[in-house]
Amino acid sequence: MTALLRRLLRVAPAHASLSDRLPFSTRSRRTPHRFRRSRRGPNPPPPSPDAVSAAIASLPSRLTPPVLASSLASTSDARLLLPLLTHSLRLPAFRPDAAPFLVVIKRLAAADLYADFDRACALSFSLLPSLPSTGPLLRDALYFYCQFGRLGKAFHVYTLMRYSADPAARPSADTYHALFTALLSRGRGDTLVHYMYMDNVSALFRQMLEEGIPPDTRTLNVVIRGYAQSLHLNDALRLFHQMRPVYGCEPDAFTYSYLVHGLSAQGRTRNARELFDEMRGKGLLPTEPACNAFVGALAMAGEAGDAERVMWEMARSGRVVDDIARRALVEELSRAGKWEDADRLAREMEHKGIVGARELRTLLSLISDAGDDSLDVEDRGRNTW
């Protein structure tokens, strides 16, 4: 993927034609099985020839692009959209326009008809030189390719946008945000996968800055999240500290949450606490994953008092930590020999409706087992003397 991205970002000679500048075709490469999206259900059968003929016969006699776009928008069966579009393009008097293509690709993507969507996009790309105002068409095609998880196709559209003669079709901050998100959604929560794709995200981010496209908070948040999830926390913190002075963007609750989550996963509770307190001082509320990670990290670091304080503070704000963080906190209090505090905390959580009766029994059992183990160790110690 890195080699592919280098080819994408390579500057083509000024005299090269558009086809020479495209490093690969619209045919996407197969990806390793561990990175593929989950299989969808079977594709619906194509419409019958009679249904296609009836739909074509229902088209107005004087077919203009706005009229065709309206007819396509009102067609009930999305499977008929591509046959209607191709029939219209064969008419001698019909002049291609981006509006019908825009209607078709949006509706096909919404209906999850990827094969027809891909054919419609390929057809529109072949007519780009004759289509006016291709910016919305290319932007939507790239967005939906990212939603379908077809990164090869998305980068093909990105290349078309970079070399488009229409300034309105050039990549924007939204374009890069969609690409960043698609790259970092590979492998779901697999840190190794995020680590592999962060080189591509970093290269794209540099390309974005070189082209003079100012990033916004949402775009920077995706890059920070990628750094945090791939455990490049120092890079994430560097970008965080550059947000206001360099890019003129204010960090929001997601910015802080990604950093607190990543720092907690690395056990850097001091840095996580500084950012958490700064976030709360601004009146921002962390996400639930950040709360869970922070409380769990504090508990496992032996800072049970701070972990309990954060847990109750978040509970008052509507953020209830999960059972893993609650168990880690109770276990830490029991391990430290604070059985009364652990018992009090477990019963208080049950009294306030955070845990149910079943989880309360589990927590009390953990406290009892820890107390019995401690007594056994003390007895064995006295017997050796």
N, C-alpha and C positions, 0 to 999 in steps of 0.2 A: 504493500500500500504506500510506503514511503517513496519508493521509486516511481510509482504511478503519480504521486502528488508532485514530485519534482518535474515530471514531464508536463503536468498541468500548468505549473507555475513558470515554466520556461518561456522566455520572451521570444516570439516568432519574428522573423525578418519582416520588414515593412512591406516588401514586395510580394510576400506569400499570400496565396489565396486563402479564403476561409476554410476550404476543405483541407489545405495543407496545414493550417493551424490546429485542426482538431486532432489530438493525439490518439483518439480511439473512436470507434463507431458507437452507435446506440445499442449495440448488442453487449449486454453486461456479462462480466466474467462470473463463473461460479465461485462462491465463497466457501471456505472450509465449513464442514457441517456444524461445528460448535458455535459458529457465528451467525448461522442462518436464522431468520425469523421462524417462529412456529408456523407449521403448515396450516393453511386455511382449509375450509371445506371445499368440496369439488366445485369447479366452475359451473355456472348454470348453462344449460344447453343454448345454442344460438337460436335466434328467432326463426320461425318457419318462413319459407319463401313467400307464402301467401300473406303473412303478417308484414313482411318487408314491402311487398308490392302495394298492399293497402296503405301503408304509411307514406310511401312515395306518392301515391295517387292523391293523398290528402294535402300535399304541399300546394301552396298558392301558385297560380300560373306565372305571375310576375314575381320572381324570386330575387330579392335583394339581400345583402348580408344582414341588415337589421330584421327583415321579415323572417329569414332563415333562423336567426338567433332566437327570435320569439317562438317560432314553431318548435325548435329543439327544446326550449325551456318548458313547453307545454306538453311534450311527448311523455306519455305515462310510463312506457317501457324503456328503461335505459339501454337495453340491448339493441334498440332500433336506432340509436343516435349515430353510431359510426356508419351504418349503411346509408342513412339519410345524408350525412355529411359528404361521403364519397360520391353519392349520386349527384348532389348539387355541384360539386367541383367539376364534374364532367360536362356540365351544361355549357355550351359555347359562350353565352352571354353573361355568365356569372363571374364576377370579379372577386377573388379571394379577399377575405378580411379576417382580422384576428377575433372579432366578436363571436362568430359561431364556434370557432375552436375553443374559446374560453368557456363557453357554456358547456361544450361536450366534455372537456377534460375535468371540469368541476363536478359534473353530474356522474361521470364514470368513476371518478375517485370516490365520491360519496357512496356509490353503489358497490364499491369494492370489486369492480370489474377491471382488474389490472391489465389483462391482455388487450382489451379494447382501448383502455387508457393509453397504453404504451404505443399502440398503432396510431391513435389520434395524435399523440405528441410527435411521433416520427413523421407523420404526414405534415404537421404544421412546421416542423423544422425544415423539411424539404422546400417549403414555400416561404421561408423567412424573408428572402430578398424582396418579394412582392407584397409582403404584409406590412401595412402601416401600424405604428404604435404597438410594437411587440413586447414592450416592457411588462405589462400585466400578464401576458401569456407565458413568458419565460419565468417570471417569478412564481406563478402558480404551478407550473410544471415542475420546477425545482422543489417547491415545498411539498408537493404530493409525492414525488419520487422519494424524498426523505421520509415521508410518512409511511410509504410502502417498504422502506428499508433497502431501496435500490441505490446504493451509494455510487456505483459506477455511472448510472444514468444521471444522477443528481450532479455529479462532477462534469458530465458532458454538457448539461444545461449551463452550469457555471462557466464553462469555457465559451459557450455561445454568447453568454452575457458579457464576458470580458471583452470579446472581440466584436461586439455588435456595433453597427454604425449609428444606432439610435442611442443618444446619451441617456434617455430615460430607461433603457433596458440594462444599463450597467449594474454590476453588483452593488448592493446597499448593505447597511448594517443588518437588516432583516435577512438578507441572503446568507451572510456569514453566520448569523445566529442559527439559521436552519441547518447549515452544514455542521457547525460545532455540535449541535444537539444530536444530529444523526450519527456523527462519529462516536460520541460519548455514550450513545444508547446501545452500542454494540457490546455484547457480553453481559448486559444488565449490570449486576453488582460485582463483576469479576475484576478485582484490582489489577491483575496482570493484563487483561484486555485494555483497560483504561490506560495503563502504563504504555502499551504498544501504540495506541492511537493518539496519545498526547503529543508525540512528535509531529503528527499531521496537523493537529489543532494549532500547535505553536507556529508551524510554517504558514498555515492559513492566516493566523492572526498577524504575523509579520507582513504578509501580502496585503492584508486589509489596511494596515497602517501605511505601507509604501504607496498604496493607491490613494491616500489622502481621505479615507473614509473614517470619520470619527466614531469610535465605539460608544455605545450607550451603556447604562448600568446593566441592562438585561444581557447584553452580549458579554460584558466583562464577567458577569456572574457565571455564565456557562464555562468560561475559561477557568475561572477560580475553582468552580466545582470539579472540573476535570483534573486540575492540579491536585486538589485535595483528595479526590477519589483514587488517584494514581500515586498518592503519598509523596508528591512533590510539594510539601507544605511550605518550604522556604520560597519557592517560586510563587505559590499562592499568596503568601504574605507580602512578597515584593509587589505583586500586581495590586493587591489591596491597598498598600500604602501609596501607590501611584494614582489611584482612582481620582482623588480630588485634585492634587496639584498638577498632574500631567494631563488627564483626560477630562477634567471638569465634571466628574460624575460623583454622585453621593451614594455610598454603600447603603443598601437596604437590609431588611431582615434576612433575606435569602443569602446575601453576601456573608453576613456574620454567621449564619447557621452553617453554611458549608465549611467555614474555617473552624468553628467550634467543633463540628462533627469530626473533621479530619485531624485536628490537634488532639482531640480526645482519643481517637483510634490509635494515635501514636503514643499515648500516655503523657502528652505534654500538657498536664493539667494547669500549670501556672500560666502558660500562654492562653489556654482556653478560658481560664477564669478572667483574665484581663479583657479579652474580647467579649466575653459574656457580660461582664459588668458594664463595659462601654455600651454594648447593645441595649441593655436594660436601662442605662442612664438616658438613652435617647428615646425611651418608650417603645422600643421594638420588641416583638415577641418571637422567640426562636421557634423553629419547626419542631415537630415531635421527634423525628430522628435525631436532631441535634440535642434535644433534652435527654433522650434515652442514653445517647453516647456519653454526654457530659456527666450525668448522674452515675452511670456505671463506671466511668473512668475515675471519678472522685472516690467512689466506694472501693474500687480495687487498688487505689493508691493509698488506702488507709485514712482517707479524709472523710470519714463517715459523717461528721458533723456538718461539713459543708454540703455533702451530698444530700443529707436530709433537708437542710435549709433550702437548697435549690429545688428539691422535689416538691416541698410544700408551696414555695413561691410559684412554681409553674402550675401546680394544681389550682391555686387561687385564680390563675389567669386562664384556666381551661385547658391546660396541657398536662395530661396525666401520663406519667412515664409507664413503660410497658413492664410486663412481669419479669423480664430478664434483669432490668435495672433494679426493680424492687427486691428481687431475690439477692442480687449482688450486695445491696445495702444491708439487708438483714444478715446475710452470711458474714459480712465484714464486721458488723457489731458483735456477732456471736464469736467470731474468730479472735476478736480482741478481748473476749471475756466479759463483754457488756451485755449479759443475757437479759437483765432487767430492761435495758434500753431497747434491745431487740424485740422483746416481748411487748413492751409498750408501743413501739412503732408498728408492729404487726396488727395489734388490736386497734390502734388509732386509725390505721388505714382501712380496717374493716368497718369501724364505726362511721367513718366519713364516706363509705361507699366506694372506695377505690378498689378493694379486693372483696371477693365473695367468700362464702363460708368454706368452700373447697380449697381455695388458695390460702386462706388463713390457716387451715389445718396443716397444709404443706409447710408453711413458714414456721409454725409452732413446732412441727416435727423436726425441722432443720435446727431450730434453737435447742430443742431437747437433746438431739443427737450430739450437737457441739458441746453442750454442757456435760453429757455423759463421757464423751471422749476426753474432755479436760480433767474430769474427776479420775478417770482411769490412769491418766498420765501422772497425776499427783500421787495416787496410791502407789503406782509402781516406783515413783521416785522415793517415797518414804520407805518402801520395803527394801530398796537397795542400801539405805543407810542403816 
